[in-house]
Amino acid sequence: MPARSLHAHPALRADKPIPSTPASSNGSALNGDSETDQRASESTQRFVLHRNLQQPPFVVREASNTYQLLEDDRNALDAAGGAAVSALGHYDEEHPLLGGFWRRAINAMISQTMKGAYSCSTMYIQDVVKTYAWELIESTDYKMSRVGFYTSGTTAVNASVKFAFQYHREKTNPEPSRIHFIGREQSYHGGDLGTLALGGYKARQIPYQALLKESVFHHVSACNPYRGPRPNEDTKAYVDRLVQELKAKIEELGPKTVCAFILEPVVGAAGGCLVALPGYLKAVKKICKSYDIVLIFDEVMCGMGRTGKLHAWQHDGVVPDIQVVGKGLSAGLIPLSAMLLGHKVSDALFKGSGLFAHGETYQNHPLSCAVGLEVLRCIRQPCILDNVSKMGERLESGLKNGLSGHPHVGDIRGRGAFWNIEFVQDKQTKQSFKKNIAGAVVEFVIALERPYQLSIYSSTGCGDNGIEGDGIILAPPYHIDMALVDTIIKNTVQMINDFRFDLV
């Protein structure tokens, strides 16, 4: 594949200096046999079903510390961990905060493979699965009761939908009439047809709109502190209005027909790191409890330490009935997700049929659980979570100091190691760009001729209509230090200042 270049991209300002190549955290650079690797890459690239067949992704030769070495010898600082996945960066034996995590994770893989990488969860279970389940439930202070392990956020959300549905048929006074699910606009809960309809990510729903059955999936407004409040409406009034909207939707559908309400405590790519306002989660929990509606928190992107707490709901102290986690759960080492059950819903099944009518081939996979256990033991350490909070504050301060005056930066928001920069045409009206600015910026960042050497992630559909509106997400690894945070700030600010929004 020929090297891609955006040096002629009209949005690139030729009069601006190119940022220098950042060194790796230990002062070393990654090396490989680039000529051989490039030939192999060019000959095999065409066999992969890429997301974009017209423009295949750049090839990563290897990854180490917080950097990815591309086939063109560019050393890219991974400032987003893909889609907020690589919570502990890439292989690094020496980082003091990680305390030998990578060696332990590799040893756990080898040891579990020798003991048995797979057992059919219908008939068997291995000790590592039981230990991992116990320690994950313990991490919630036993606010949750049981956990099932799956392979992706989508599969775990699917399981949560089924469990909520079954709960109303297993509880002491069964209510089989409860078939409706309420989600929120500007939210994403998975990529299959059911979870795609459950979420309100219009930008991703459009290609499959004809297949999405919305008869049981309904939506209310997301909690959007940037775009949601009306003029002169304070936080309490705005939250009250959102709660009344939810209550009205429940009454419209019929209180005895609503099964569950699902939300992201901090919205991911669909809304661009929208943090729930104070009082919001507590208020919706109260509404759901009063109607016996299952409250599901989707923490696939924002959970497992990403916000500075192991579980995002711990910031507000609002415990869901069902919690879904993924991405950072395995820090990208292996496909893994989980569904955690609260006591009420878990007990209903235990006292009822005792049979969860759901199963997957790789459910409670021993090898995945062995890796997940090592990740959990690393990220739950106070030094890791404290670092997420402290470096997140530094990242927030640097971005706001460097970009608050930019005419096309509408909002900078987030929590912990999870931040979004939303772009607008006009800061006063908050009007979004018609075109996909975030996609263009991502391409600009990784352009070979303008090596900002920064890997970021895009968010789309965060505007008023759920289709327009774009931003970029920064989600660095949890053990990042001040020097690397400052590099991310410097290169992000420089990149956005260099970008010609008027020519996109």
C-alpha positions as CSV (number, residue, x, y, z in Angstrom):
1,M,0.0,0.0,0.0
2,P,1.5,3.3,-0.9
3,A,2.1,5.7,1.9
4,R,-0.8,8.1,2.4
5,S,-0.2,11.8,2.6
6,L,-2.3,14.8,3.4
7,H,0.4,17.4,2.7
8,A,-1.9,18.9,0.0
9,H,-5.0,18.9,2.3
10,P,-6.5,22.4,2.1
11,A,-7.1,22.5,5.9
12,L,-3.4,22.3,6.6
13,R,-1.6,25.6,7.2
14,A,1.8,25.4,5.5
15,D,3.0,28.5,7.4
16,K,2.9,26.7,10.7
17,P,5.9,24.8,12.1
18,I,5.7,21.0,12.4
19,P,5.9,19.6,15.9
20,S,9.0,17.7,16.7
21,T,8.9,13.9,17.0
22,P,8.3,13.1,20.7
23,A,10.7,10.7,22.3
24,S,9.5,7.6,24.1
25,S,9.1,7.9,27.9
26,N,12.4,6.0,28.5
27,G,14.3,7.9,25.8
28,S,14.4,5.0,23.4
29,A,12.9,4.6,19.9
30,L,11.3,1.5,18.5
31,N,13.0,-0.2,15.6
32,G,12.2,-2.9,13.0
33,D,13.0,-4.3,9.6
34,S,11.0,-1.7,7.8
35,E,11.7,-2.8,4.2
36,T,10.7,-6.4,4.8
37,D,7.7,-5.3,6.9
38,Q,6.5,-2.9,4.2
39,R,6.6,-5.5,1.4
40,A,4.7,-7.9,3.6
41,S,2.2,-5.2,4.4
42,E,1.6,-4.2,0.8
43,S,1.0,-7.8,-0.3
44,T,-1.4,-8.8,2.5
45,Q,-3.3,-5.6,3.1
46,R,-5.9,-6.4,0.5
47,F,-7.1,-9.6,2.2
48,V,-8.4,-7.8,5.3
49,L,-11.9,-6.5,5.5
50,H,-11.1,-3.0,6.8
51,R,-13.8,-0.6,8.0
52,N,-12.8,1.7,5.1
53,L,-11.8,-0.3,2.1
54,Q,-10.9,2.8,0.1
55,Q,-8.4,4.0,2.7
56,P,-6.9,1.1,4.8
57,P,-5.5,2.0,8.2
58,F,-1.9,2.6,8.9
59,V,0.1,-0.5,9.8
60,V,1.5,-0.7,13.4
61,R,4.8,-2.5,13.3
62,E,5.0,-2.7,17.1
63,A,3.8,-0.9,20.2
64,S,5.7,-0.1,23.4
65,N,5.1,2.1,26.5
66,T,2.7,4.8,25.3
67,Y,3.8,4.7,21.6
68,Q,3.0,2.9,18.4
69,L,5.7,2.5,15.8
70,L,4.1,2.7,12.3
71,E,5.5,1.1,9.2
72,D,6.8,4.5,8.0
73,D,8.9,4.7,11.2
74,R,6.7,7.3,12.7
75,N,6.5,6.9,16.5
76,A,2.9,7.9,17.5
77,L,2.0,8.8,21.0
78,D,-1.2,6.9,21.8
79,A,-3.3,9.6,23.4
80,A,-6.6,7.7,23.1
81,G,-5.9,4.1,23.5
82,G,-7.8,3.4,20.4
83,A,-11.4,3.9,21.6
84,A,-10.4,4.3,25.2
85,V,-9.3,0.7,25.4
86,S,-5.5,0.5,26.1
87,A,-5.9,1.7,29.7
88,L,-2.4,0.6,30.6
89,G,-0.7,1.6,27.3
90,H,1.5,-1.0,25.6
91,Y,4.1,-3.4,26.7
92,D,6.3,-1.8,29.4
93,E,8.2,-3.9,32.0
94,E,9.8,-1.0,33.7
95,H,7.2,1.6,34.5
96,P,7.1,2.1,38.3
97,L,3.3,2.6,38.6
98,L,2.6,-0.6,36.7
99,G,4.7,-2.7,39.1
100,G,5.5,-5.5,36.7
101,F,2.0,-5.8,35.4
102,W,2.9,-6.7,31.8
103,R,5.1,-9.6,32.9
104,R,2.4,-10.9,35.3
105,A,-0.3,-10.6,32.5
106,I,1.9,-12.6,30.1
107,N,2.7,-15.2,32.7
108,A,-1.1,-15.5,33.5
109,M,-1.8,-16.1,29.8
110,I,0.8,-18.8,29.6
111,S,-0.2,-20.5,32.9
112,Q,-3.9,-20.5,32.0
113,T,-3.2,-21.8,28.6
114,M,-1.3,-24.7,30.1
115,K,-4.2,-25.3,32.6
116,G,-6.9,-25.0,30.0
117,A,-7.6,-22.0,27.8
118,Y,-11.2,-22.9,27.3
119,S,-14.0,-24.7,29.0
120,C,-17.6,-24.8,27.9
121,S,-19.4,-22.5,30.5
122,T,-22.6,-24.5,30.2
123,M,-21.0,-27.5,32.0
124,Y,-17.7,-26.4,33.4
125,I,-16.0,-23.5,35.3
126,Q,-12.3,-23.0,36.2
127,D,-11.0,-21.4,39.4
128,V,-9.7,-18.3,37.7
129,V,-13.3,-17.4,36.6
130,K,-14.5,-17.7,40.2
131,T,-11.6,-15.7,41.6
132,Y,-12.1,-12.9,39.0
133,A,-15.8,-12.7,39.6
134,W,-15.3,-12.4,43.4
135,E,-12.6,-9.7,43.1
136,L,-14.7,-7.7,40.6
137,I,-17.8,-7.9,42.8
138,E,-15.6,-7.0,45.8
139,S,-14.5,-3.8,43.9
140,T,-18.0,-2.6,44.0
141,D,-18.0,-2.9,47.9
142,Y,-20.4,-5.8,47.2
143,K,-23.1,-3.4,46.0
144,M,-23.3,-5.7,43.0
145,S,-24.0,-9.5,43.4
146,R,-23.0,-11.6,40.4
147,V,-21.1,-11.2,37.2
148,G,-21.1,-12.8,33.8
149,F,-18.1,-12.4,31.4
150,Y,-18.5,-11.9,27.6
151,T,-16.4,-10.7,24.7
152,S,-17.5,-7.1,23.8
153,G,-19.6,-4.2,25.0
154,T,-22.2,-5.2,22.5
155,T,-22.5,-8.7,23.8
156,A,-22.6,-7.6,27.4
157,V,-25.4,-5.0,26.7
158,N,-27.3,-7.7,24.9
159,A,-27.1,-9.9,28.0
160,S,-28.2,-7.0,30.1
161,V,-31.3,-6.4,27.9
162,K,-32.2,-10.1,28.2
163,F,-31.7,-10.2,31.9
164,A,-33.8,-7.1,32.5
165,F,-36.5,-8.7,30.4
166,Q,-36.3,-11.9,32.3
167,Y,-36.2,-10.2,35.7
168,H,-39.8,-9.0,35.3
169,R,-40.9,-12.5,34.5
170,E,-39.0,-14.1,37.4
171,K,-39.8,-11.7,40.3
172,T,-42.3,-12.5,43.0
173,N,-45.1,-10.7,41.2
174,P,-44.3,-11.3,37.5
175,E,-45.1,-8.6,34.9
176,P,-44.7,-10.1,31.4
177,S,-46.2,-6.9,30.0
178,R,-42.9,-5.1,30.5
179,I,-41.4,-5.1,27.0
180,H,-40.3,-1.5,26.4
181,F,-36.8,-0.2,26.8
182,I,-35.9,3.5,27.2
183,G,-32.5,4.8,26.1
184,R,-31.2,8.3,25.5
185,E,-30.4,10.3,22.5
186,Q,-26.6,10.8,21.8
187,S,-25.8,7.4,23.4
188,Y,-24.3,4.2,22.0
189,H,-24.8,0.8,23.4
190,G,-23.5,-1.6,20.7
191,G,-23.2,-2.4,17.0
192,D,-25.7,-5.2,16.4
193,L,-29.2,-4.3,15.4
194,G,-30.8,-4.6,18.8
195,T,-28.2,-2.5,20.7
196,L,-28.0,-0.1,17.8
197,A,-31.7,0.6,18.1
198,L,-31.4,0.7,21.9
199,G,-29.0,3.6,21.7
200,G,-29.6,7.0,20.2
201,Y,-26.5,7.3,18.0
202,K,-28.2,8.6,14.9
203,A,-24.9,9.0,12.9
204,R,-24.4,5.2,13.2
205,Q,-28.0,4.2,12.8
206,I,-28.6,5.8,9.4
207,P,-27.1,3.0,7.2
208,Y,-29.4,0.4,8.9
209,Q,-32.5,2.5,9.6
210,A,-34.7,0.2,7.6
211,L,-33.7,-2.8,9.8
212,L,-34.1,-1.1,13.2
213,K,-37.3,-2.0,14.9
214,E,-38.2,0.8,17.2
215,S,-41.5,-0.6,18.5
216,V,-39.9,-1.5,21.9
217,F,-37.0,0.9,21.9
218,H,-37.7,4.5,22.9
219,H,-35.5,7.5,23.7
220,V,-35.4,10.6,25.9
221,S,-32.9,13.5,25.9
222,A,-29.4,12.9,27.1
223,C,-28.0,15.0,30.0
224,N,-26.0,17.4,27.9
225,P,-24.6,20.3,30.1
226,Y,-23.2,22.1,26.9
227,R,-26.3,22.0,24.7
228,G,-29.2,21.0,26.9
229,P,-30.0,23.8,29.3
230,R,-32.2,26.6,28.1
231,P,-31.2,30.3,28.5
232,N,-31.0,31.2,32.2
233,E,-31.9,27.6,33.3
234,D,-29.7,26.5,36.2
235,T,-28.4,22.9,36.8
236,K,-31.2,21.9,39.1
237,A,-34.0,23.2,36.8
238,Y,-32.4,21.4,33.8
239,V,-32.0,18.1,35.7
240,D,-35.6,18.4,36.9
241,R,-36.8,18.9,33.3
242,L,-34.9,15.8,32.2
243,V,-36.4,13.8,35.0
244,Q,-39.9,15.0,34.1
245,E,-39.2,14.0,30.4
246,L,-38.3,10.5,31.5
247,K,-41.4,10.3,33.7
248,A,-43.6,11.5,30.9
249,K,-42.2,8.9,28.6
250,I,-42.9,6.1,31.1
251,E,-46.4,7.3,31.6
252,E,-46.9,7.6,27.8
253,L,-45.8,4.0,27.3
254,G,-47.6,2.7,30.4
255,P,-45.7,2.2,33.7
256,K,-46.4,-1.5,33.7
257,T,-45.0,-1.9,30.2
258,V,-41.5,-0.4,30.7
259,C,-38.8,-2.9,31.4
260,A,-35.5,-0.9,31.7
261,F,-33.8,2.5,31.3
262,I,-30.2,2.5,30.1
263,L,-27.7,5.3,30.2
264,E,-23.9,6.0,30.1
265,P,-22.8,7.9,33.3
266,V,-20.2,9.6,31.1
267,V,-21.3,9.4,27.4
268,G,-18.6,8.1,25.0
269,A,-18.2,8.8,21.3
270,A,-21.9,9.5,20.7
271,G,-21.9,12.6,22.9
272,G,-18.3,13.3,23.4
273,C,-17.5,12.7,27.1
274,L,-20.8,14.2,28.5
275,V,-20.6,13.9,32.3
276,A,-23.9,13.5,34.1
277,L,-24.7,16.7,36.1
278,P,-24.9,16.5,39.9
279,G,-28.2,15.1,41.0
280,Y,-29.1,13.5,37.6
281,L,-28.2,9.9,38.3
282,K,-29.8,10.0,41.8
283,A,-33.0,11.5,40.3
284,V,-33.3,8.9,37.5
285,K,-32.6,6.1,40.0
286,K,-35.4,7.3,42.2
287,I,-37.8,7.4,39.2
288,C,-36.8,3.9,38.1
289,K,-37.2,2.5,41.6
290,S,-40.6,4.0,42.0
291,Y,-41.8,2.3,38.8
292,D,-39.7,-0.9,39.4
293,I,-37.9,-0.2,36.1
294,V,-34.5,-1.8,35.8
295,L,-31.7,0.8,35.7
296,I,-28.8,-0.2,33.5
297,F,-25.5,1.7,33.5
298,D,-23.4,1.2,30.4
299,E,-19.8,1.8,31.5
300,V,-18.2,0.1,28.6
301,M,-16.2,3.2,27.7
302,C,-16.2,5.2,30.9
303,G,-15.8,2.5,33.5
304,M,-12.9,0.5,35.0
305,G,-10.9,3.5,36.1
306,R,-11.3,5.7,33.1
307,T,-12.8,8.6,35.2
308,G,-10.6,8.3,38.2
309,K,-12.9,5.9,40.1
310,L,-12.9,2.1,39.3
311,H,-16.6,2.4,38.5
312,A,-18.0,5.6,37.1
313,W,-21.1,5.4,39.3
314,Q,-18.9,5.6,42.4
315,H,-18.5,9.4,41.8
316,D,-22.2,9.9,42.6
317,G,-22.8,6.9,44.8
318,V,-25.7,5.8,42.7
319,V,-25.7,2.0,42.3
320,P,-27.4,0.6,39.1
321,D,-29.5,-2.6,38.9
322,I,-27.2,-3.8,36.1
323,Q,-23.8,-2.5,35.1
324,V,-22.0,-3.3,31.8
325,V,-18.2,-2.9,31.5
326,G,-15.7,-3.6,28.7
327,K,-12.8,-1.9,26.9
328,G,-10.6,-1.0,29.8
329,L,-11.7,-4.2,31.6
330,S,-8.9,-6.0,29.8
331,A,-6.9,-2.9,28.8
332,G,-7.0,-4.2,25.2
333,L,-5.0,-7.4,25.9
334,I,-7.9,-9.7,25.0
335,P,-11.6,-9.3,24.0
336,L,-13.5,-9.1,27.3
337,S,-16.6,-7.5,28.8
338,A,-18.8,-8.1,31.7
339,M,-22.4,-7.7,33.0
340,L,-22.6,-7.1,36.8
341,L,-25.9,-7.7,38.5
342,G,-27.4,-5.9,41.5
343,H,-28.9,-7.9,44.3
344,K,-32.5,-7.2,43.4
345,V,-32.4,-8.5,39.9
346,S,-29.9,-11.3,40.7
347,D,-32.1,-12.6,43.6
348,A,-35.2,-12.6,41.5
349,L,-33.6,-15.1,39.1
350,F,-32.0,-17.1,41.9
351,K,-35.4,-17.5,43.7
352,G,-37.2,-18.0,40.4
353,S,-36.3,-20.5,37.7
354,G,-32.5,-20.1,38.4
355,L,-31.9,-20.3,34.7
356,F,-30.7,-17.3,32.7
357,A,-32.0,-17.9,29.1
358,H,-28.8,-16.6,27.4
359,G,-25.5,-18.1,26.5
360,E,-22.4,-17.5,24.3
361,T,-19.6,-19.7,23.1
362,Y,-16.9,-17.7,24.9
363,Q,-18.9,-16.8,28.0
364,N,-16.8,-16.9,31.2
365,H,-13.7,-17.7,29.1
366,P,-10.9,-18.8,31.4
367,L,-8.0,-17.3,29.5
368,S,-9.8,-14.0,29.2
369,C,-10.6,-14.0,32.9
370,A,-7.0,-14.7,33.7
371,V,-5.9,-11.6,31.9
372,G,-8.8,-9.6,33.2
373,L,-7.9,-10.5,36.8
374,E,-4.4,-9.1,36.4
375,V,-5.7,-5.9,34.8
376,L,-8.2,-5.5,37.7
377,R,-5.4,-6.0,40.3
378,C,-3.4,-3.3,38.6
379,I,-5.9,-0.6,37.9
380,R,-7.7,-0.8,41.3
381,Q,-4.5,0.3,43.1
382,P,-5.0,3.8,44.7
383,C,-1.8,5.0,43.0
384,I,-3.2,4.3,39.6
385,L,-6.6,5.8,40.2
386,D,-5.1,8.9,41.9
387,N,-2.8,9.3,38.9
388,V,-5.8,9.2,36.5
389,S,-7.5,12.0,38.5
390,K,-4.3,14.2,38.9
391,M,-3.2,13.8,35.2
392,G,-6.8,14.4,34.1
393,E,-6.9,17.7,35.9
394,R,-3.6,18.7,34.3
395,L,-4.9,17.7,30.9
396,E,-8.1,19.6,31.4
397,S,-6.2,22.7,32.5
398,G,-3.7,22.6,29.7
399,L,-6.4,22.1,27.0
400,K,-8.6,24.9,28.3
401,N,-5.7,27.3,28.7
402,G,-4.5,26.6,25.1
403,L,-7.9,26.3,23.3
404,S,-10.6,28.2,25.1
405,G,-10.1,31.2,22.9
406,H,-10.1,29.2,19.7
407,P,-13.1,30.4,17.5
408,H,-14.1,26.8,16.6
409,V,-13.6,25.1,20.0
410,G,-17.1,25.1,21.6
411,D,-16.5,23.0,24.6
412,I,-13.8,21.0,26.4
413,R,-15.3,18.4,28.8
414,G,-14.7,15.2,30.5
415,R,-13.5,13.5,33.7
416,G,-10.3,11.7,34.7
417,A,-8.5,10.4,31.6
418,F,-11.5,10.9,29.3
419,W,-11.8,14.3,27.5
420,N,-13.5,15.6,24.5
421,I,-13.0,18.8,22.4
422,E,-16.2,19.7,20.5
423,F,-15.9,21.8,17.4
424,V,-18.5,24.4,16.3
425,Q,-18.9,26.8,13.4
426,D,-20.0,29.5,15.8
427,K,-19.3,29.6,19.5
428,Q,-22.2,31.9,20.3
429,T,-24.9,29.9,18.6
430,K,-23.1,26.5,19.1
431,Q,-23.9,25.7,15.5
432,S,-22.2,22.5,14.4
433,F,-20.2,22.0,11.1
434,K,-22.2,20.4,8.3
435,K,-19.2,18.1,7.4
436,N,-17.5,15.6,9.5
437,I,-14.8,17.8,11.0
438,A,-13.6,15.2,13.5
439,G,-12.8,12.7,10.8
440,A,-10.8,15.3,8.9
441,V,-8.9,16.3,12.1
442,V,-8.0,12.7,12.8
443,E,-6.7,12.3,9.3
444,F,-4.8,15.5,9.8
445,V,-3.2,14.3,13.0
446,I,-1.9,11.1,11.5
447,A,-0.9,12.6,8.2
448,L,2.6,11.4,7.3
449,E,3.7,14.8,6.0
450,R,2.7,16.7,9.1
451,P,3.7,14.3,11.9
452,Y,2.1,15.6,15.1
453,Q,2.7,12.0,16.2
454,L,-0.5,11.9,18.2
455,S,-3.1,9.2,18.0
456,I,-6.6,10.4,18.9
457,Y,-10.2,9.3,18.5
458,S,-13.2,11.0,17.0
459,S,-16.7,11.6,18.3
460,T,-19.5,12.3,15.9
461,G,-23.2,13.3,16.1
462,C,-22.8,15.4,19.3
463,G,-24.7,18.3,17.7
464,D,-28.3,19.3,18.3
465,N,-29.7,16.9,15.7
466,G,-27.6,13.9,16.6
467,I,-26.0,13.6,13.2
468,E,-23.9,16.7,12.8
469,G,-21.5,17.8,15.5
470,D,-18.0,16.6,15.9
471,G,-15.1,16.4,18.3
472,I,-12.0,14.6,19.2
473,I,-11.5,12.3,22.3
474,L,-8.3,12.1,24.3
475,A,-8.1,9.0,26.6
476,P,-4.5,8.4,27.6
477,P,-3.3,5.5,29.7
478,Y,-3.8,5.6,33.4
479,H,-0.1,5.6,34.3
480,I,0.8,8.6,32.1
481,D,3.2,11.1,33.6
482,M,3.3,14.9,33.5
483,A,5.7,15.1,30.6
484,L,3.5,13.0,28.3
485,V,0.4,14.9,29.4
486,D,2.2,18.1,28.4
487,T,3.2,16.6,25.1
488,I,-0.4,15.7,24.4
489,I,-1.5,19.2,25.3
490,K,1.2,20.9,23.2
491,N,0.6,18.8,20.1
492,T,-3.2,18.9,20.3
493,V,-3.3,22.6,20.7
494,Q,-0.8,23.0,17.9
495,M,-2.7,20.7,15.6
496,I,-6.1,22.4,16.2
497,N,-4.5,25.9,15.7
498,D,-2.9,24.7,12.4
499,F,-6.1,23.2,11.1
500,R,-8.0,25.3,8.6
501,F,-11.6,24.7,9.6
502,D,-12.8,27.2,6.9
503,L,-11.4,25.1,4.1
504,V,-12.7,21.6,5.1
